[in-house]
Amino acid sequence: MNNEWHWINKIVPDLQEKLISRYLLLEAIAQLQPVGRRTLADKMALSERSMRTETENLKDLNLVSIDKVGMQLTSSGSRLLKELKPTIDKLLGRQQRAEQLQRVLGIQCCTIVPGNSDESQDVLETMGKTAESVLLDQLPEGESIIAVMGGSTMVSVAQQMTQALTKNRQLTFVPARGGIGEAPALQANAVSAKMAEQTGSKFRSLFIPESISKEAIASLQSDPAISDILDLIKSSNVAIHGIGEAIQMAERRQMSQTLIQTLKKKRAVGEAFGYFFDEDGNVVYKLPRIGLQLEDLAKKDFVLAVAGGSLKAAAIQAYAKIAPKQTWLITDEGAADMILKK
């Protein structure tokens, strides 16, 4: 394909540039729809006059619709965006960079979305939409039990899910851990319920504290109602989770200052599933908790990690050293650039 583009550019020098420009415009509309021309012009750094010309061209091609609410992709536009993605990714070098990142991290696959989620909420939403796209391709037909972690990134993933996921599939979403003890909207219970609502699926809840004593864990696990949901979590074939920056996560969970200082002293950079680890992937602290454990991931058919932003780059790279090899990472250019430039 690269050789073909070389000769195409010889005949029509600006064709590749025009294709990429229109694709990126369609991608921006998909992220922001419904969106007005002025907002879109600001995002794309174009004049309103240029934006009007370009969007009218896309409308004439039946790729976007324009009304009082704003611009939206038509079904043809959405289909074109999906079909063109592999070609555009190659042209922009995203695919090569994603493959390079996959090799650096030593996991199954990586997908890089444009932008930096530390700087824009739109990027977080794009990662959520990309997560659904990956799940559409990777989830097997029939029944699946999906264990879900909590957190703001997982909320974004849940919000972008649709009933397209349940075509020829019967899904049950379960929290990967207990949920009492942090902001209700960020709890794994709330996220799994939202995913079930968005997709028209089933879900189960686990209403126990996220972090409790070992004695309490042993007592709760003997309760029939709790042991039933724990068995369901353990039998899940898919796991979806985020990756946190260590100190930020410790503060969000209102851990003691003494423990936070210990994490700093041990140079903790990341957190996942209640495990805090340093840049070499060494676990320096583990929260006692009921639910999915890090070592359980090796038994899952598919593990999807979603995390982005340059501030999480160290956490992502460190986590990859202890992640199961079947992990698929969705991240953004902010994190990928930081990791790849090391």
Phi, psi and omega in degrees: 000321180299321179294321178298316180296329178300314182283326176300317179294334176294323182275315181234086189303330185259008184295313181298318180297318180293320179298312180297318181299314181289325177298313181296327177292315176298321179297319179294319178297318179300323181288324190253351189303145352286140186222143178275163183297321183296315178299317181292321179297319178297317182294321184269000180058045177241158174288156179297328178295314178296321180295320179298317180297313183294316182289328176293323176298317179293325177294317179298331179274003181061035178259336176225154172247146182231123176217193184296331180288326182141193180266143176218155176287142170279174177299324178294321179295317179297318181294318179297318180301317180291316183291327183278343187307312180302320180293315181293320178302320178294316181297323181273352181083005182295318183296317179298320180291323178295320178293321177296318179296320178300319179291319179297319183276339178072035179241178187297313186199154175227143171235128181249125175260154182290150175097184181228114184292346173292337186252341185213129175295333180301324181293321178298320178294322178296321177297323177296316179295322178294324178299317178296320179299318178295317180296323177301322181278328191259333181291135179287159173287160182091208186274139173218141172251122187247116178271130189236134173272171179263190178115163184294324178294319179294328175298317179296320177299314181300319183294337182265356180285150180225173180288354175300332181295335185264009175292118182064019179226148172241110187252142171233122180261134179227147176288137181283351181206170173293156189242353183281130177132353175223179182308128185308318184292339182264354184291151179301325177302313182293320181294314180295323178294321179294318178298320178295318180297315183294328185258355183070040184246182176269160172208158175231150182247156178229095185266080174219160178300145181292319183233118183219172181289159179297325179296317180294323178300313180298321181292315182293324182294342179275349178287127184303318182294320181285319180297329179296312180290327177295323176296322179294317178298316181295328182274000180302144179257352180225142175230137177235128184208166174256181176227128184253158171279130194307303186291322177300317180292321179297319179291321179296327179273005177056042174289156185297153178297327178298316181290323178297319178295324177296318178297321178294318180297323180273007176058044176293134180243339185215168179212139173205134178058028179083005177260127176258133186223155179270184186293342177269002180085010177281127178286120182257345177197145179226127176286131173291125184204159175261135178133202183293133177256158182303320181291341179290338185296331181299337182269355181278145179291324184213131179236123180247118176253134180234116181199136181212178181100138182300331181290342180261003184303313181296320180295317180296314182295321179292317180298323181302335181287343178239003181284150174296148185296337181275017178285135172249120182259130169251121181221187180237174182295331179301312180285316183299317180298319179295319181289316186285338181276353180289000000 
